[in-house]
Amino acid sequence: MPNPNRGSCGFQSSEFEQEYERPSKSELKRQMTALQKLGEELIAEPRDRVKRVPMPEEVRDAILECQLIKDHEGRRRQTQYVGKKMRSLEPDEIAAIQKMLDSWKGASKSETAALHAIERKRDKLLTDDKVLTQLLADNPELDGQHLRTLIRNARKEQAENKPPKAYREIFQILKQLQAAAAATSTTDEEDDVEED
């Protein structure tokens, strides 16, 4: 039969608990790991991008130095050093760095999506002649004869399993069209703002 008095010692368990004002060791470790990962993300970025990030010179120099190190162990130690330097940053500096990294990720996602859209348009051009007719109607500045030749050559390259020279050239033409359309829409928006 279980003892009814067992475990009962006459005081509440919360009586002797201490209240801490500082974060726990686990929380500190999580924060340090997050800053280490932020530093690693910066190390992975191109040098010219890192130079544009708003941060103290000593942190930037540590990151740029780490990018130059090829030796595995040396790079690991320098990465640890970058993490240590990142811990010296103020919360607003860390937020600015994170915001910059997030904007780069968003920009690269939108660029990737735009390139995929161009690829889909190119594939439609190769499978459906009506798409070419519509493209030429929307963009009268295009050389229709040259584009038809490229499409014919791209189909031939695919059938004969040759290198996709014409296929890539069609992609570049479509990419230039999209860039011109984006520049035109930006100019139109600026004109609308000026008129207001």
Secondary structure per residue as TSV (DSSP state, phi and psi in degrees):
chain	resnum	aa	ss	phi	psi
A	1	M	-	360.0	132.4
A	2	P	-	-67.3	145.8
A	3	N	-	-78.5	122.2
A	4	P	T	-69.6	-21.3
A	5	N	T	-90.9	-6.7
A	6	R	T	-65.7	132.2
A	7	G	T	85.1	-9.6
A	8	S	-	-99.0	114.1
A	9	C	-	-119.7	10.3
A	10	G	S	90.9	7.4
A	11	F	S	-139.1	156.0
A	12	Q	-	-75.6	143.9
A	13	S	T	-67.3	-23.7
A	14	S	T	-84.1	-6.5
A	15	E	T	-63.0	-37.8
A	16	F	T	-101.8	3.0
A	17	E	-	-73.8	137.6
A	18	Q	-	-94.5	145.8
A	19	E	-	-93.4	125.3
A	20	Y	-	-105.8	137.0
A	21	E	S	-88.2	-21.9
A	22	R	S	-96.6	161.0
A	23	P	-	-69.3	157.1
A	24	S	-	-70.5	167.5
A	25	K	H	-62.1	-38.5
A	26	S	H	-63.5	-41.7
A	27	E	H	-65.8	-42.0
A	28	L	H	-60.5	-40.9
A	29	K	H	-63.7	-42.3
A	30	R	H	-62.3	-41.9
A	31	Q	H	-64.1	-42.8
A	32	M	H	-63.8	-40.8
A	33	T	H	-65.4	-40.2
A	34	A	H	-62.9	-42.1
A	35	L	H	-67.6	-35.9
A	36	Q	H	-61.7	-45.1
A	37	K	H	-64.6	-38.0
A	38	L	H	-61.8	-42.7
A	39	G	H	-62.3	-40.6
A	40	E	H	-65.1	-36.9
A	41	E	H	-62.9	-41.3
A	42	L	H	-66.3	-37.7
A	43	I	H	-62.9	-34.8
A	44	A	H	-75.0	-16.7
A	45	E	S	-77.5	157.1
A	46	P	-	-62.5	152.3
A	47	R	H	-58.5	-41.1
A	48	D	H	-65.7	-32.6
A	49	R	H	-69.4	-42.6
A	50	V	H	-61.2	-36.2
A	51	K	H	-66.5	-23.1
A	52	R	H	-87.7	-11.9
A	53	V	S	-72.6	132.6
A	54	P	-	-74.9	105.6
A	55	M	-	-158.1	162.5
A	56	P	-	-61.4	150.7
A	57	E	H	-58.9	-39.3
A	58	E	H	-64.4	-36.0
A	59	V	H	-70.1	-45.0
A	60	R	H	-60.3	-44.2
A	61	D	H	-62.2	-39.8
A	62	A	H	-63.7	-39.8
A	63	I	H	-68.1	-46.6
A	64	L	H	-63.8	-36.6
A	65	E	H	-64.0	-42.2
A	66	C	H	-63.5	-34.8
A	67	Q	H	-65.3	-26.4
A	68	L	H	-82.8	-20.1
A	69	I	-	-79.1	127.2
A	70	K	-	-101.0	-29.1
A	71	D	S	-64.2	132.8
A	72	H	H	-59.7	-51.7
A	73	E	H	-67.5	-40.6
A	74	G	H	-62.5	-40.9
A	75	R	H	-66.5	-39.2
A	76	R	H	-62.1	-45.0
A	77	R	H	-64.2	-42.1
A	78	Q	H	-66.2	-35.6
A	79	T	H	-63.4	-40.5
A	80	Q	H	-61.6	-40.3
A	81	Y	H	-64.6	-40.4
A	82	V	H	-60.9	-42.5
A	83	G	H	-60.0	-40.7
A	84	K	H	-63.2	-42.9
A	85	K	H	-65.6	-36.1
A	86	M	H	-63.8	-33.1
A	87	R	H	-68.5	-17.3
A	88	S	T	-83.5	-7.3
A	89	L	S	-76.8	153.5
A	90	E	-	-79.2	155.3
A	91	P	H	-56.6	-36.4
A	92	D	H	-69.8	-33.1
A	93	E	H	-68.1	-40.8
A	94	I	H	-63.8	-41.9
A	95	A	H	-62.4	-40.1
A	96	A	H	-65.2	-40.4
A	97	I	H	-64.6	-46.0
A	98	Q	H	-62.2	-39.8
A	99	K	H	-63.0	-41.5
A	100	M	H	-63.8	-45.0
A	101	L	H	-62.5	-42.3
A	102	D	H	-63.1	-38.0
A	103	S	H	-66.7	-36.3
A	104	W	H	-65.4	-41.1
A	105	K	H	-64.3	-42.5
A	106	G	H	-64.0	-40.5
A	107	A	H	-65.6	-41.5
A	108	S	H	-69.5	-33.2
A	109	K	H	-66.0	-41.8
A	110	S	H	-69.3	-36.3
A	111	E	H	-64.0	-42.4
A	112	T	H	-63.1	-42.6
A	113	A	H	-63.0	-39.3
A	114	A	H	-64.9	-40.8
A	115	L	H	-66.2	-37.7
A	116	H	H	-65.2	-36.4
A	117	A	H	-64.4	-39.8
A	118	I	H	-64.0	-41.9
A	119	E	H	-61.4	-42.0
A	120	R	H	-63.7	-39.8
A	121	K	H	-64.4	-40.8
A	122	R	H	-62.8	-42.8
A	123	D	H	-64.3	-36.8
A	124	K	H	-65.5	-38.5
A	125	L	H	-59.6	-38.7
A	126	L	H	-75.1	-25.4
A	127	T	H	-98.5	-24.4
A	128	D	-	-133.4	120.2
A	129	D	H	-70.4	-22.8
A	130	K	H	-65.7	-30.6
A	131	V	H	-65.4	-39.3
A	132	L	H	-64.5	-43.9
A	133	T	H	-58.7	-44.2
A	134	Q	H	-66.0	-40.6
A	135	L	H	-62.3	-43.5
A	136	L	H	-68.0	-33.3
A	137	A	H	-68.9	-38.5
A	138	D	H	-74.9	-28.2
A	139	N	-	-129.1	81.5
A	140	P	T	-66.1	-15.9
A	141	E	T	-73.9	-13.0
A	142	L	S	-73.3	148.1
A	143	D	-	-85.9	101.0
A	144	G	H	-61.2	-40.7
A	145	Q	H	-63.4	-44.5
A	146	H	H	-63.5	-40.9
A	147	L	H	-66.9	-40.1
A	148	R	H	-62.6	-39.9
A	149	T	H	-63.7	-43.8
A	150	L	H	-62.3	-42.2
A	151	I	H	-64.1	-43.4
A	152	R	H	-62.0	-44.0
A	153	N	H	-66.0	-37.5
A	154	A	H	-65.4	-40.6
A	155	R	H	-63.5	-40.2
A	156	K	H	-65.9	-41.2
A	157	E	H	-61.0	-41.6
A	158	Q	H	-67.5	-40.8
A	159	A	H	-66.5	-38.3
A	160	E	H	-95.0	4.6
A	161	N	T	58.0	43.7
A	162	K	-	-96.5	168.2
A	163	P	-	-59.9	138.9
A	164	P	-	-82.9	64.1
A	165	K	H	-68.5	-52.8
A	166	A	H	-67.0	-35.8
A	167	Y	H	-57.9	-44.0
A	168	R	H	-70.4	-36.3
A	169	E	H	-65.5	-38.3
A	170	I	H	-61.1	-42.7
A	171	F	H	-58.7	-44.1
A	172	Q	H	-64.3	-39.0
A	173	I	H	-62.8	-46.1
A	174	L	H	-64.7	-36.4
A	175	K	H	-65.2	-41.2
A	176	Q	H	-64.9	-38.5
A	177	L	H	-62.1	-43.7
A	178	Q	H	-65.8	-40.1
A	179	A	H	-64.5	-40.8
A	180	A	H	-65.6	-39.7
A	181	A	H	-65.6	-39.5
A	182	A	H	-65.9	-40.6
A	183	A	H	-65.7	-39.4
A	184	T	H	-65.3	-43.5
A	185	S	H	-66.7	-35.7
A	186	T	H	-65.1	-42.1
A	187	T	H	-64.3	-41.0
A	188	D	H	-63.2	-40.3
A	189	E	H	-64.5	-40.6
A	190	E	H	-64.9	-38.8
A	191	D	H	-63.8	-40.6
A	192	D	H	-63.2	-39.5
A	193	V	H	-65.5	-40.7
A	194	E	H	-66.0	-35.6
A	195	E	H	-69.3	-32.2
A	196	D	-	-68.7	360.0
